Amino acid sequence: MKADIHPAYSKTTIKCACGATYEAGSTKKDVTVEICSSCHPFYTGKQKLVDTGGRVDKFNKRYGFKSND
């Protein structure tokens, strides 16, 4: 690699809006994020599922399809 063309890579503190802090390597001194694995719904298990069953039934009813039940 060429000398003196790459940015300095050092330990960085990553701060989340929820208050969690992490240590990682980066070229930036401090990094702030809005969401992390401590507060993201996918990782916390508080994920909401969208019910599309009503939309499918509405479509079938509108166009005269009969259900297989």
Sequence and secondary structure as in RCSB ss.txt:
>XXXX:A:sequence
MKADIHPAYSKTTIKCACGATYEAGSTKKDVTVEICSSCHPFYTGKQKLVDTGGRVDKFNKRYGFKSND
>XXXX:A:secstr
  TT S   EEEEEEETTS EEEEEESSSEEEES  TTT HHHHT       HHHHHHHHHHTT     
